[in-house]
Amino acid sequence: MFLSGMRRCTLIGGASLAVLAPALAAAADQAPASVNSMWLLWLGIASTLVFFMQAGFALLESGLARAKNTVNVVMKNFCDTATSTLGFWALGHGLMFGLNPSGWIGTSDFFLQTDDGTQMMNLFYQLMFAATCSTIMSGAVAERMRFGAYLLGATITTLLIYPVYGSWVWNPDGWLAKLGFIDAAGSSVVHAVGGWTALGAVLALGPRTGRFSRKGEVRDIPGHNLPMFALGAFILWFGWMGFNGGAANHDFSDLAKILLNTNLGACAGLLGALLSMAVLRQPILMTRTVNGALGGLVAVTAGCKTMSPEYAIYAGAVAGLLIAAGERVLEQFRIDDAVGAIPVHAVCGVWGTIAAGLFYAGDPFNAERVMTQLIGSFAALLWALPVSYLSFKALDKIIGLRVSAQDEQRGLDYAEHFEVGYSEFMAVQVHKGKDG
């Protein structure tokens, strides 16, 4: 009887499998589509987080500016979102991701029109990266650049500087990509390029009035709202989870590692900045502490997929130590970066790019890989810095780069926009009028 029951169960089971087999096969066929749909959903969320970073930049930079320039700083961050989006869709995306037989520049996919959801989502993600790169410059040139000149400069960044270098790295046919250059989410492509572009703009523009004395004395120009600055940095930290997380594999196998490394790098960068101030017996500044966390985030961005967590901590900590050194070098050369964008993005971007080669999981300290990372880092410097400097020098000749000394003293809010951020405390400017 037992054997008879077993036979019946076997027959029933076999019949059930025969009935279910087509359904199971169909489910298996649909599994890749389901995974792709989940990945597209995550990429959309990640892209939205990166978009929210624009708000972080606006708060951070306006908090470090003086009250009389708050509206101007916010306007730059608000408007370069639009110019970078439209410019990258029209030309930048094609230069970066179009057919690239030469290995240097894309030649197709301009003004992209497609019904492919995957391609559209990738474009949306890359649009957010382009906006981030262009807005890095905003804080560095704060409080003395004309609004129109800034928007034109940001547009040049999105149309030319950023996508051309990006085509070398993220286009599969790019010459750096073929060398095996590692940059998962943009330590070099976004941050170093944005930082070198900012340096070129600052060199063409010159320092704020009163920042350096004729005898070489460095004069601090404190921001008007440091809590706003810190809130902006927290938003950037939050958005960075999407910035790096969007680079995850389609099966999400490395997403947890990416998110963990991102957070560890920020924390280590913060502590590295604190350590530098303690060792140098300097005041424990919130501004440098916060910039240390941002530098740590920049430093783990290239290797967020390929570093083990302990090495992400090392990379972030070194970045925090580099912030103070970067600020000191700028001051020695009388270069006025109003928010510390160049140390955070250029210096830590270069370090993060090198660290991705040094701390490659399973094969650390490979000399050939590190050399490739160094080549890519120098390529970013040699491309972005001179093109930025020459572009802004050309803008200076054509339309003028800097506001007048009177407008700089009065503040760019009313001089450029006929508005002020804090009307109760700035009634004099409002009632006197621009020419008063």
DRENDO-689513 format. One line per field, with one value per residue (C-alpha): residue number from 1; residue in three letters; x, y, z. Coordinates in steps of 0.25 Angstrom, whole numbers, m for minus. Example, Ala and Ser with C-alpha at 12.3 -4.5 7.8 and 13.67 -1.06 7.14 Angstrom:
BEGIN
nr <- 1, 2
rest <- ALA, SER
x <- 49, 55
y <- m18, m4
z <- 31, 29
END
This chain:
BEGIN
nr <- 1, 2, 3, 4, 5, 6, 7, 8, 9, 10, 11, 12, 13, 14, 15, 16, 17, 18, 19, 20, 21, 22, 23, 24, 25, 26, 27, 28, 29, 30, 31, 32, 33, 34, 35, 36, 37, 38, 39, 40, 41, 42, 43, 44, 45, 46, 47, 48, 49, 50, 51, 52, 53, 54, 55, 56, 57, 58, 59, 60, 61, 62, 63, 64, 65, 66, 67, 68, 69, 70, 71, 72, 73, 74, 75, 76, 77, 78, 79, 80, 81, 82, 83, 84, 85, 86, 87, 88, 89, 90, 91, 92, 93, 94, 95, 96, 97, 98, 99, 100, 101, 102, 103, 104, 105, 106, 107, 108, 109, 110, 111, 112, 113, 114, 115, 116, 117, 118, 119, 120, 121, 122, 123, 124, 125, 126, 127, 128, 129, 130, 131, 132, 133, 134, 135, 136, 137, 138, 139, 140, 141, 142, 143, 144, 145, 146, 147, 148, 149, 150, 151, 152, 153, 154, 155, 156, 157, 158, 159, 160, 161, 162, 163, 164, 165, 166, 167, 168, 169, 170, 171, 172, 173, 174, 175, 176, 177, 178, 179, 180, 181, 182, 183, 184, 185, 186, 187, 188, 189, 190, 191, 192, 193, 194, 195, 196, 197, 198, 199, 200, 201, 202, 203, 204, 205, 206, 207, 208, 209, 210, 211, 212, 213, 214, 215, 216, 217, 218, 219, 220, 221, 222, 223, 224, 225, 226, 227, 228, 229, 230, 231, 232, 233, 234, 235, 236, 237, 238, 239, 240, 241, 242, 243, 244, 245, 246, 247, 248, 249, 250, 251, 252, 253, 254, 255, 256, 257, 258, 259, 260, 261, 262, 263, 264, 265, 266, 267, 268, 269, 270, 271, 272, 273, 274, 275, 276, 277, 278, 279, 280, 281, 282, 283, 284, 285, 286, 287, 288, 289, 290, 291, 292, 293, 294, 295, 296, 297, 298, 299, 300, 301, 302, 303, 304, 305, 306, 307, 308, 309, 310, 311, 312, 313, 314, 315, 316, 317, 318, 319, 320, 321, 322, 323, 324, 325, 326, 327, 328, 329, 330, 331, 332, 333, 334, 335, 336, 337, 338, 339, 340, 341, 342, 343, 344, 345, 346, 347, 348, 349, 350, 351, 352, 353, 354, 355, 356, 357, 358, 359, 360, 361, 362, 363, 364, 365, 366, 367, 368, 369, 370, 371, 372, 373, 374, 375, 376, 377, 378, 379, 380, 381, 382, 383, 384, 385, 386, 387, 388, 389, 390, 391, 392, 393, 394, 395, 396, 397, 398, 399, 400, 401, 402, 403, 404, 405, 406, 407, 408, 409, 410, 411, 412, 413, 414, 415, 416, 417, 418, 419, 420, 421, 422, 423, 424, 425, 426, 427, 428, 429, 430, 431, 432, 433, 434, 435, 436
rest <- MET, PHE, LEU, SER, GLY, MET, ARG, ARG, CYS, THR, LEU, ILE, GLY, GLY, ALA, SER, LEU, ALA, VAL, LEU, ALA, PRO, ALA, LEU, ALA, ALA, ALA, ALA, ASP, GLN, ALA, PRO, ALA, SER, VAL, ASN, SER, MET, TRP, LEU, LEU, TRP, LEU, GLY, ILE, ALA, SER, THR, LEU, VAL, PHE, PHE, MET, GLN, ALA, GLY, PHE, ALA, LEU, LEU, GLU, SER, GLY, LEU, ALA, ARG, ALA, LYS, ASN, THR, VAL, ASN, VAL, VAL, MET, LYS, ASN, PHE, CYS, ASP, THR, ALA, THR, SER, THR, LEU, GLY, PHE, TRP, ALA, LEU, GLY, HIS, GLY, LEU, MET, PHE, GLY, LEU, ASN, PRO, SER, GLY, TRP, ILE, GLY, THR, SER, ASP, PHE, PHE, LEU, GLN, THR, ASP, ASP, GLY, THR, GLN, MET, MET, ASN, LEU, PHE, TYR, GLN, LEU, MET, PHE, ALA, ALA, THR, CYS, SER, THR, ILE, MET, SER, GLY, ALA, VAL, ALA, GLU, ARG, MET, ARG, PHE, GLY, ALA, TYR, LEU, LEU, GLY, ALA, THR, ILE, THR, THR, LEU, LEU, ILE, TYR, PRO, VAL, TYR, GLY, SER, TRP, VAL, TRP, ASN, PRO, ASP, GLY, TRP, LEU, ALA, LYS, LEU, GLY, PHE, ILE, ASP, ALA, ALA, GLY, SER, SER, VAL, VAL, HIS, ALA, VAL, GLY, GLY, TRP, THR, ALA, LEU, GLY, ALA, VAL, LEU, ALA, LEU, GLY, PRO, ARG, THR, GLY, ARG, PHE, SER, ARG, LYS, GLY, GLU, VAL, ARG, ASP, ILE, PRO, GLY, HIS, ASN, LEU, PRO, MET, PHE, ALA, LEU, GLY, ALA, PHE, ILE, LEU, TRP, PHE, GLY, TRP, MET, GLY, PHE, ASN, GLY, GLY, ALA, ALA, ASN, HIS, ASP, PHE, SER, ASP, LEU, ALA, LYS, ILE, LEU, LEU, ASN, THR, ASN, LEU, GLY, ALA, CYS, ALA, GLY, LEU, LEU, GLY, ALA, LEU, LEU, SER, MET, ALA, VAL, LEU, ARG, GLN, PRO, ILE, LEU, MET, THR, ARG, THR, VAL, ASN, GLY, ALA, LEU, GLY, GLY, LEU, VAL, ALA, VAL, THR, ALA, GLY, CYS, LYS, THR, MET, SER, PRO, GLU, TYR, ALA, ILE, TYR, ALA, GLY, ALA, VAL, ALA, GLY, LEU, LEU, ILE, ALA, ALA, GLY, GLU, ARG, VAL, LEU, GLU, GLN, PHE, ARG, ILE, ASP, ASP, ALA, VAL, GLY, ALA, ILE, PRO, VAL, HIS, ALA, VAL, CYS, GLY, VAL, TRP, GLY, THR, ILE, ALA, ALA, GLY, LEU, PHE, TYR, ALA, GLY, ASP, PRO, PHE, ASN, ALA, GLU, ARG, VAL, MET, THR, GLN, LEU, ILE, GLY, SER, PHE, ALA, ALA, LEU, LEU, TRP, ALA, LEU, PRO, VAL, SER, TYR, LEU, SER, PHE, LYS, ALA, LEU, ASP, LYS, ILE, ILE, GLY, LEU, ARG, VAL, SER, ALA, GLN, ASP, GLU, GLN, ARG, GLY, LEU, ASP, TYR, ALA, GLU, HIS, PHE, GLU, VAL, GLY, TYR, SER, GLU, PHE, MET, ALA, VAL, GLN, VAL, HIS, LYS, GLY, LYS, ASP, GLY
x <- 0, 11, 18, 4, 3, 17, 14, 1, 9, 19, 9, 2, 15, 19, 6, 7, 21, 17, 6, 15, 27, 22, 19, 32, 40, 32, 36, 50, 50, 44, 54, 64, 53, 49, 63, 65, 52, 57, 70, 63, 55, 67, 74, 63, 63, 78, 77, 67, 76, 87, 77, 75, 90, 87, 80, 91, 101, 92, 91, 105, 111, 101, 103, 118, 115, 112, 98, 98, 102, 92, 82, 93, 99, 85, 82, 95, 92, 77, 80, 92, 83, 75, 86, 94, 82, 78, 93, 96, 84, 87, 102, 109, 103, 107, 121, 122, 114, 113, 120, 135, 144, 156, 155, 155, 141, 127, 121, 106, 94, 93, 79, 75, 61, 58, 47, 57, 54, 68, 75, 66, 68, 83, 82, 75, 85, 96, 89, 90, 105, 107, 99, 108, 121, 116, 112, 125, 131, 119, 124, 139, 136, 125, 123, 130, 126, 115, 103, 103, 117, 116, 104, 112, 124, 115, 110, 124, 127, 115, 116, 131, 140, 132, 127, 140, 148, 136, 137, 151, 147, 132, 131, 135, 143, 150, 165, 166, 155, 163, 175, 167, 165, 156, 146, 133, 125, 133, 145, 152, 141, 132, 140, 154, 149, 139, 150, 161, 150, 147, 162, 163, 151, 157, 171, 164, 155, 164, 162, 151, 154, 160, 164, 179, 186, 197, 207, 202, 194, 182, 169, 157, 144, 134, 121, 108, 101, 109, 97, 92, 105, 105, 91, 95, 107, 97, 88, 101, 104, 90, 90, 104, 97, 90, 102, 111, 99, 95, 108, 103, 103, 89, 88, 91, 102, 111, 101, 102, 117, 116, 107, 115, 128, 122, 118, 131, 139, 131, 133, 147, 149, 142, 151, 164, 161, 159, 172, 179, 174, 178, 192, 194, 189, 178, 164, 154, 147, 133, 136, 148, 142, 130, 139, 147, 134, 132, 146, 145, 132, 140, 151, 143, 135, 145, 147, 134, 131, 146, 151, 149, 143, 156, 162, 150, 153, 168, 164, 154, 164, 175, 165, 162, 176, 178, 167, 176, 188, 180, 175, 189, 194, 183, 186, 201, 198, 187, 176, 163, 153, 141, 136, 148, 143, 157, 163, 150, 148, 161, 171, 162, 157, 172, 175, 162, 166, 179, 174, 164, 177, 185, 174, 168, 161, 169, 181, 185, 197, 198, 208, 203, 189, 193, 201, 188, 181, 192, 191, 176, 178, 188, 179, 168, 177, 184, 170, 161, 170, 175, 162, 154, 165, 165, 149, 148, 158, 151, 138, 145, 149, 136, 125, 134, 135, 135, 125, 130, 137, 124, 115, 124, 124, 109, 106, 102, 88, 83, 94, 91, 77, 70, 66, 72, 72, 69, 61, 59, 74, 78, 68, 78, 81, 67, 63, 75, 73, 84, 90, 88
y <- 0, 9, 7, 9, 22, 26, 23, 32, 43, 42, 42, 54, 61, 58, 63, 75, 78, 76, 86, 96, 94, 105, 115, 112, 114, 127, 132, 129, 136, 148, 148, 156, 166, 167, 170, 180, 187, 187, 193, 204, 207, 208, 217, 226, 227, 229, 240, 247, 247, 253, 264, 267, 270, 283, 287, 283, 291, 303, 303, 300, 311, 322, 319, 321, 334, 347, 351, 361, 350, 340, 341, 342, 328, 321, 327, 321, 307, 308, 313, 304, 292, 297, 300, 288, 279, 285, 286, 272, 266, 274, 272, 267, 253, 251, 255, 246, 234, 234, 226, 228, 221, 231, 228, 243, 248, 243, 246, 242, 242, 258, 263, 249, 244, 230, 221, 212, 213, 208, 218, 229, 226, 225, 239, 244, 239, 245, 258, 259, 256, 268, 277, 273, 276, 289, 294, 291, 304, 312, 313, 316, 328, 333, 348, 355, 348, 353, 345, 344, 341, 330, 323, 323, 317, 306, 303, 302, 292, 284, 285, 283, 281, 270, 262, 261, 256, 247, 241, 236, 229, 225, 222, 208, 212, 223, 223, 223, 212, 203, 205, 200, 213, 212, 222, 216, 228, 240, 244, 248, 250, 259, 264, 266, 272, 281, 285, 288, 296, 304, 307, 312, 321, 326, 329, 337, 344, 348, 348, 356, 370, 370, 355, 357, 370, 376, 370, 356, 355, 346, 351, 342, 346, 337, 332, 338, 325, 313, 304, 306, 302, 289, 286, 287, 277, 267, 268, 265, 253, 248, 250, 243, 230, 231, 238, 225, 215, 217, 211, 197, 185, 181, 170, 179, 169, 181, 191, 189, 190, 203, 209, 204, 210, 223, 225, 220, 229, 242, 238, 235, 249, 256, 250, 252, 267, 267, 260, 270, 282, 275, 271, 286, 291, 299, 303, 292, 299, 294, 298, 290, 278, 278, 279, 268, 259, 264, 261, 247, 245, 250, 241, 228, 231, 225, 212, 210, 197, 192, 195, 187, 195, 196, 203, 212, 217, 219, 227, 236, 239, 243, 252, 259, 261, 267, 278, 287, 285, 289, 301, 305, 304, 312, 323, 323, 326, 336, 328, 331, 319, 324, 311, 301, 295, 292, 285, 277, 273, 275, 270, 259, 255, 253, 245, 237, 233, 229, 221, 213, 207, 206, 199, 190, 178, 165, 172, 184, 193, 188, 197, 196, 199, 211, 217, 216, 224, 234, 236, 238, 248, 256, 256, 262, 273, 276, 276, 283, 294, 301, 300, 306, 317, 320, 320, 329, 339, 339, 342, 353, 360, 358, 361, 364, 354, 362, 372, 386, 389, 397, 385, 375, 384, 386, 371, 364, 361, 375, 378, 366, 362, 375, 366, 363, 350, 357, 370, 373, 375, 381, 392, 402, 395, 393, 407, 414, 406, 400, 414, 421
z <- 0, 3, m10, m17, m10, m14, m28, m28, m22, m32, m43, m37, m35, m50, m55, m47, m52, m66, m64, m57, m66, m76, m65, m58, m72, m74, m61, m63, m76, m69, m58, m65, m69, m55, m50, m60, m56, m41, m46, m54, m42, m33, m43, m44, m28, m29, m39, m31, m19, m28, m32, m18, m16, m24, m12, m3, m11, m11, 4, 7, m3, 2, 16, 14, 6, 13, 15, 3, m7, m3, m14, m24, m19, m19, m33, m39, m33, m37, m51, m55, m52, m64, m73, m70, m73, m86, m91, m87, m94, m106, m108, m96, m95, m110, m108, m95, m99, m114, m124, m121, m131, m128, m113, m111, m114, m116, m130, m129, m120, m120, m116, m112, m116, m111, m106, m99, m85, m81, m89, m84, m70, m72, m79, m66, m57, m65, m66, m51, m51, m61, m52, m41, m48, m53, m40, m33, m38, m33, m19, m22, m30, m21, m17, m29, m43, m51, m52, m67, m68, m58, m66, m79, m72, m65, m79, m85, m74, m78, m93, m94, m82, m74, m86, m93, m81, m78, m92, m89, m76, m77, m92, m94, m106, m98, m98, m83, m82, m90, m81, m70, m63, m50, m47, m42, m39, m43, m33, m46, m56, m48, m36, m40, m54, m46, m36, m47, m55, m42, m41, m55, m53, m40, m46, m57, m48, m36, m21, m14, m10, 4, 4, 3, 7, m1, 9, 7, 19, 18, 23, 26, 21, 29, 24, 29, 33, 37, 41, 27, 22, 31, 27, 12, 15, 21, 9, 0, 9, 8, m7, m9, m6, m19, m26, m23, m22, m36, m41, m35, m43, m49, m40, m28, m23, m19, m15, 0, m1, m9, 2, 13, 7, 4, 18, 24, 15, 20, 34, 33, 25, 36, 47, 38, 37, 53, 54, 45, 54, 67, 62, 57, 70, 62, 66, 63, 52, 47, 33, 32, 39, 29, 17, 22, 22, 8, 4, 9, 1, m12, m9, m8, m20, m31, m23, m16, m23, m23, m9, 4, 15, 23, 11, 9, 23, 19, 7, 14, 26, 16, 9, 22, 25, 11, 13, 22, 13, 1, 7, 12, m2, m8, 2, m1, m16, m12, m19, m13, m13, m5, 0, m1, m14, m20, m8, m6, m21, m28, m18, m11, m25, m30, m17, m18, m33, m28, m16, m25, m31, m18, m11, m21, m14, m16, m23, m15, m18, m32, m39, m53, m48, m40, m52, m60, m49, m49, m64, m63, m52, m60, m72, m64, m59, m73, m80, m70, m64, m77, m84, m72, m71, m86, m86, m75, m80, m93, m86, m79, m92, m98, m87, m75, m64, m51, m45, m41, m28, m24, m27, m20, m7, m8, m10, m23, m18, m21, m31, m40, m36, m30, m18, m4, 4, 17, 15, 29, 32, 18, 17, 13, 0, m4, m1, m8, m21, m29, m33, m20
END
